[in-house]
Amino acid sequence: MRRLVGRRQFLKGAGAVAVLGALDGCRFARGASGANAPRLQLSPLHAGVDRITRITVCTRPFRAQGPRLDVEIVGTKTVVHNYGHGGSGWSLSWGSGAIATANAMATGEHDIAVIGCGALGLTTALLLQRAGASVTIYAKDLPPNVRSSFATGLYTPSSRICLEEHATASFKHTWEQMARQSFQTYQSFLGLPGTPVEFVDSYSVFDDVPDRRRSSQPDGRPPFAELDQELIRDLFPRAVDFGPGSHSLGNRYLQRYSSLMFNLTAYARTLLADFRANGGKIEIAEFHAPAELSRLKEKTVVNATGYGARALFGDQSIIPVRGQLARTSPETDVNYGLFYKNVGFVPRRDGLVFQVAGENEYYGYNDETEAPDRAEAERAVNTIASLFAAA
Ligand SMILES: Cc1cc2nc3c(=O)[nH]c(=O)nc-3n(C[C@H](O)[C@H](O)[C@H](O)COP(=O)(O)OP(=O)(O)OC[C@H]3O[C@@H](n4cnc5c(N)ncnc54)[C@H](O)[C@@H]3O)c2cc1C
């Protein structure tokens, strides 16, 4: 059986446990003792709180019913919505952008405005250009100062994308198309200068054989949809288990899986450069109400304002889900990810990422505070560092 452990499971842990819960200790290969070296050697990570260079916080734009992708007439403008992608904005961007592009091109307009220059705005703008449109991006902020720039940087297409109760057959169909189209488009960024996108191995780490009785939603609130296993598990190679003695992280149990990682600094620059090379224009602009869109010369407007749509369009269905990253300087030898005790580590080339993922997807739910929490950052780094202190 193929098993997929995506970043969603990776960064919250519980999903990984659910996957591992189907296993027992016999599945984990044990290494030879004595003089024989373990078969899996991970380059030591020099993690320490004194190495923290930056703490970033942002709010995921979560909607219980999933992203808003409909078309609305606002005054004299046709507004094509493309926002509300929770923890999956980068992962679904190309597929979601394709839907917005089809809706925008259906208006017959050649000059199209895109409001927003995050994951959704940039990719939609590029797809519109490829469809023959002349595009101007209007945005308050540009990368690296948009919320998208503070994401973990993994392909996690069902991370906080909707509640399970809203994952209808129709939603799943659209989601699968978005996830697959995005995954395929990301392949075209592999191997480029600056390594905007790459595959890395990641390891879920457990002190004991995982307990199959643990639940991913222990507090009785409505569960978030988990779609990867059901709909796209063929996209990744099967996971590999390592028992105590077969690896360099002490007397623990590891499960290795493959992650598609976005080095967001290089990736966003690549997208911006492509957009400009195609003749795209960018104007810094802030809108405070939909009526202000009337000042644009374009009649068709794509709304890719992410969490900003809550204020701009008064969409109270957007719930902020706070997430914080602690960053340390890159280590060239460290090219693997880790998940241990509900903390994720991602080996980004533009700065190593440490993140407390919490017990479940409700971690950070309805929390719009964007002030850095130093104690949480140190907890994230110390948890991962403990794997190497004890190894
Ligand atoms: C901690 C964390 C980790 C994450 N990790 C991942 C991950 O690994 N993989 C993944 O796929 N997703 C991840 N996400 C989710 C992802 O970051 C979001 O889904 C994504 O950033 C949403 O992109 P966006 O383009 O819709 O919004 P934004 O990035 O917020 O961009 C919105 C744009 O609109 C502009 N704007 C907003 N309001 C206005 C206005 N009124 N007037 C003018 N301009 C305006 C902004 O300036 C900006 O340019 C993570 C999120 C968090 C918080």
The ligand as a Tripos MOL2 file, in Angstrom:
@<TRIPOS>MOLECULE
LIG
   53    58     1     0     0
SMALL
NO_CHARGES

@<TRIPOS>ATOM
      1 C1          2.8870   29.7640    9.1180 C.3       1 LIG1
      2 C2          2.2730   29.4630    7.7680 C.ar      1 LIG1
      3 C3          2.7830   28.4480    7.0070 C.ar      1 LIG1
      4 C4          2.2430   28.1650    5.7580 C.ar      1 LIG1
      5 N1          2.8130   27.1710    5.0170 N.ar      1 LIG1
      6 C5          2.3300   26.8890    3.7970 C.ar      1 LIG1
      7 C6          2.9370   25.8910    3.0010 C.ar      1 LIG1
      8 O1          3.9260   25.2870    3.3950 O.2       1 LIG1
      9 N2          2.4080   25.6200    1.8010 N.ar      1 LIG1
     10 C7          1.3030   26.2940    1.3320 C.ar      1 LIG1
     11 O2          0.8500   25.9860    0.2360 O.2       1 LIG1
     12 N3          0.7200   27.2650    2.0600 N.ar      1 LIG1
     13 C8          1.1960   27.5730    3.2770 C.ar      1 LIG1
     14 N4          0.6200   28.5460    4.0360 N.ar      1 LIG1
     15 C9         -0.5620   29.2240    3.5250 C.3       1 LIG1
     16 C10        -0.1990   30.2920    2.5420 C.3       1 LIG1
     17 O3          0.7710   31.1350    3.0920 O.3       1 LIG1
     18 C11        -1.4630   31.0960    2.1880 C.3       1 LIG1
     19 O4         -2.4950   30.2400    1.7730 O.3       1 LIG1
     20 C12        -1.1030   32.0540    1.0600 C.3       1 LIG1
     21 O5         -0.0580   32.8990    1.4780 O.3       1 LIG1
     22 C13        -2.2790   32.8910    0.6160 C.3       1 LIG1
     23 O6         -1.8010   33.6600   -0.4640 O.3       1 LIG1
     24 P1         -2.5980   34.8830   -1.0310 P.3       1 LIG1
     25 O7         -1.9190   35.2570   -2.2900 O.co2     1 LIG1
     26 O8         -4.0360   34.5290   -1.0900 O.co2     1 LIG1
     27 O9         -2.4740   36.0060    0.0910 O.3       1 LIG1
     28 P2         -1.2780   36.9910    0.5250 P.3       1 LIG1
     29 O10         0.0430   36.3530    0.4600 O.co2     1 LIG1
     30 O11        -1.7160   37.5660    1.8260 O.co2     1 LIG1
     31 O12        -1.2940   38.1150   -0.5880 O.3       1 LIG1
     32 C14        -2.3150   39.0740   -0.6170 C.3       1 LIG1
     33 C15        -1.8970   40.2020   -1.5270 C.3       1 LIG1
     34 O13        -2.9810   41.1240   -1.5940 O.3       1 LIG1
     35 C16        -2.5480   42.4100   -1.1760 C.3       1 LIG1
     36 N5         -3.6710   43.0560   -0.5180 N.ar      1 LIG1
     37 C17        -4.4080   42.5920    0.5190 C.ar      1 LIG1
     38 N6         -5.3670   43.4580    0.8310 N.ar      1 LIG1
     39 C18        -5.2380   44.5050   -0.0200 C.ar      1 LIG1
     40 C19        -5.9310   45.7280   -0.2080 C.ar      1 LIG1
     41 N7         -6.9680   46.0420    0.5810 N.pl3     1 LIG1
     42 N8         -5.5230   46.5850   -1.1830 N.ar      1 LIG1
     43 C20        -4.4770   46.2620   -1.9710 C.ar      1 LIG1
     44 N9         -3.7670   45.1280   -1.8400 N.ar      1 LIG1
     45 C21        -4.1620   44.2510   -0.8740 C.ar      1 LIG1
     46 C22        -1.3540   42.1560   -0.2680 C.3       1 LIG1
     47 O14        -0.5340   43.3120   -0.1700 O.3       1 LIG1
     48 C23        -0.7030   41.0050   -1.0270 C.3       1 LIG1
     49 O15         0.0480   41.5080   -2.1120 O.3       1 LIG1
     50 C24         1.1490   28.8810    5.2830 C.ar      1 LIG1
     51 C25         0.6200   29.9210    6.0480 C.ar      1 LIG1
     52 C26         1.1800   30.2110    7.2800 C.ar      1 LIG1
     53 C27         0.6240   31.3230    8.0890 C.3       1 LIG1
@<TRIPOS>BOND
     1     1     2 1
     2     2     3 ar
     3     2    52 ar
     4     3     4 ar
     5     4     5 ar
     6     4    50 ar
     7     5     6 ar
     8     6     7 ar
     9     6    13 1
    10     7     8 2
    11     7     9 ar
    12     9    10 ar
    13    10    11 2
    14    10    12 ar
    15    12    13 ar
    16    13    14 ar
    17    14    15 1
    18    14    50 ar
    19    15    16 1
    20    16    17 1
    21    16    18 1
    22    18    19 1
    23    18    20 1
    24    20    21 1
    25    20    22 1
    26    22    23 1
    27    23    24 1
    28    24    25 2
    29    24    26 1
    30    24    27 1
    31    27    28 1
    32    28    29 2
    33    28    30 1
    34    28    31 1
    35    31    32 1
    36    32    33 1
    37    33    34 1
    38    33    48 1
    39    34    35 1
    40    35    36 1
    41    35    46 1
    42    36    37 ar
    43    36    45 ar
    44    37    38 ar
    45    38    39 ar
    46    39    40 ar
    47    39    45 ar
    48    40    41 1
    49    40    42 ar
    50    42    43 ar
    51    43    44 ar
    52    44    45 ar
    53    46    47 1
    54    46    48 1
    55    48    49 1
    56    50    51 ar
    57    51    52 ar
    58    52    53 1
@<TRIPOS>SUBSTRUCTURE
     1 LIG1         1 GROUP 0 **** ****
